[in-house]
Amino acid sequence: IVHLKRFDFDFDLNRKVKLNDRLEFPLSFNIYSHTKQGVYNERDESPPGYYDYELTGILVHSGQADAGHYYSFIRCPNGWFEFNDTMVKPFDEANIPAECFGGMEEVTQYDPRRGISQTKELPCIRNAYLLLYTRKWKGDVLLKRQVSLGTATTILQKQAEEAEEQ
């Protein structure tokens, strides 16, 4: 889980502020260079792909520091989906930059006094707040299954031995 600090306190204004600055993040990355082994160039015998992670969830905040709404984008086996209160709908991964990176966006607004529409560049108030990355390597899952199966087998063997003794 990666927490993106999107809120701060402005001492000049004496209030909380939301940081809508553009922050790009990868859909996948290798974390090895950020580990103890990677920092100190220590020998590492981990299997290939052990340090590879992929983005599987994004928690988005839309709004300001004092008011807003949270919703999420989750990668499921059959693609990305938006989970927004009671609404769940497919989400195109290509839209992640526009929906989650923040920064500035062009917004067209209608001015009723002048009777025209104007395009302005405004801060994008929808941006990622938390990122969930999942390890691609599944070897530890297999190892846990082997351990749990071994433990279950041992328990069953002990129960059978105790039953025979009685």
C-alpha positions in Angstrom: 0.0 0.0 0.0 1.4 3.4 -1.0 -0.1 6.5 0.7 0.1 9.7 -1.3 0.1 12.7 0.9 -2.7 14.7 -0.7 -3.6 16.8 2.4 -1.5 19.4 4.3 -1.8 22.3 6.6 -1.1 25.8 5.3 0.2 27.8 8.2 -0.2 31.1 6.2 -3.9 30.5 5.6 -4.3 28.6 8.9 -6.3 25.8 7.3 -6.1 22.4 5.7 -5.4 22.3 2.0 -5.6 19.5 -0.6 -2.6 19.0 -2.8 -3.9 18.4 -6.4 -0.4 18.4 -7.9 0.1 15.9 -10.8 1.7 12.7 -9.6 2.3 9.9 -12.1 2.7 6.3 -10.9 3.5 3.1 -12.7 1.1 0.3 -13.4 4.0 -2.1 -12.5 7.4 -1.8 -11.0 10.3 -3.7 -9.5 11.0 -2.8 -5.8 14.4 -4.5 -5.6 16.4 -1.2 -5.6 14.4 -0.1 -2.5 15.1 -3.2 -0.5 18.1 -3.7 1.9 19.7 -6.1 -0.6 19.3 -3.6 -3.4 20.5 -0.6 -1.4 23.6 -2.3 -0.2 24.2 -4.4 -3.3 23.9 -7.6 -1.2 23.7 -11.0 -2.8 20.1 -12.0 -3.3 18.9 -15.5 -4.2 15.3 -14.6 -4.6 13.6 -16.2 -7.6 13.2 -14.1 -10.8 10.2 -11.8 -10.5 10.2 -11.9 -6.7 10.4 -8.1 -6.5 7.9 -7.4 -9.3 4.6 -5.7 -8.3 1.6 -4.6 -10.3 -1.1 -2.0 -9.5 -4.3 -3.7 -8.4 -6.2 -0.9 -6.7 -6.5 2.9 -6.5 -8.4 4.8 -3.9 -9.4 8.2 -5.3 -10.4 11.4 -3.4 -12.5 13.9 -5.3 -13.1 17.3 -3.7 -11.4 19.6 -1.3 -9.6 19.2 2.0 -12.7 19.7 4.1 -15.2 18.0 1.8 -15.2 15.3 -0.8 -15.9 11.8 -1.8 -13.9 8.6 -2.0 -14.3 5.8 -4.6 -12.0 3.2 -6.0 -10.7 1.5 -9.1 -10.0 -2.2 -8.7 -8.3 -4.6 -11.1 -10.2 -7.8 -11.2 -9.4 -11.0 -13.2 -11.6 -9.7 -16.0 -10.4 -6.1 -16.1 -10.6 -2.8 -14.2 -13.8 -1.7 -12.4 -14.9 1.5 -10.7 -16.5 1.0 -7.3 -18.4 4.2 -6.4 -20.9 3.7 -3.6 -23.6 1.4 -5.0 -22.5 1.7 -8.6 -20.0 -0.7 -10.1 -19.0 -0.3 -13.7 -16.2 -1.3 -16.0 -13.2 1.1 -16.2 -10.7 1.5 -19.0 -7.1 1.3 -17.7 -6.2 3.9 -20.3 -8.2 6.5 -18.3 -6.0 6.1 -15.1 -3.9 9.2 -15.9 -6.9 11.5 -16.4 -8.8 10.1 -13.4 -6.0 9.6 -10.9 -2.8 11.6 -11.6 -4.2 15.0 -10.6 -2.6 18.2 -12.0 -4.5 20.6 -14.2 -7.4 19.9 -16.6 -9.3 21.9 -19.2 -12.9 22.5 -18.1 -15.5 24.1 -20.3 -17.9 26.3 -18.4 -21.0 28.2 -19.6 -21.2 31.9 -18.7 -24.9 32.7 -18.6 -24.3 36.5 -18.3 -22.3 36.5 -21.5 -24.1 33.6 -23.2 -20.9 31.8 -24.1 -18.9 28.8 -23.1 -15.3 29.3 -21.9 -12.6 26.8 -21.6 -10.4 27.2 -18.5 -7.5 25.3 -17.0 -8.3 24.4 -13.4 -6.8 22.1 -10.8 -8.1 18.5 -11.2 -9.8 17.7 -7.9 -10.0 13.9 -8.6 -6.7 12.2 -7.8 -5.3 9.0 -6.3 -5.0 9.0 -2.5 -3.9 5.3 -1.9 -2.3 2.8 -4.3 -2.4 -0.9 -3.8 0.3 -2.9 -5.5 0.3 -6.7 -5.4 3.4 -8.9 -5.8 3.3 -10.8 -9.2 5.3 -13.7 -7.9 3.0 -16.3 -6.4 5.6 -18.7 -5.0 4.9 -17.7 -1.4 1.2 -18.6 -1.9 2.3 -22.1 -3.1 4.6 -22.4 -0.1 1.8 -21.4 2.3 -0.4 -24.0 0.7 2.3 -26.7 1.1 2.8 -25.7 4.8 -0.9 -25.7 5.5 -1.4 -29.0 3.8 1.5 -30.5 5.7 0.1 -29.2 9.0 -3.3 -30.6 8.2 -1.8 -33.9 7.3 0.2 -34.0 10.5 -3.0 -33.1 12.6 -4.9 -35.9 10.9 -2.1 -38.4 11.5 -2.0 -37.5 15.2 -5.8 -37.8 15.5 -5.6 -41.2 13.8 -2.8 -42.3 16.2 -4.7 -41.1 19.2 -7.8 -43.0 18.1 -5.8 -46.2 17.7 -4.4 -45.8 21.2 -7.9 -45.6 22.7 
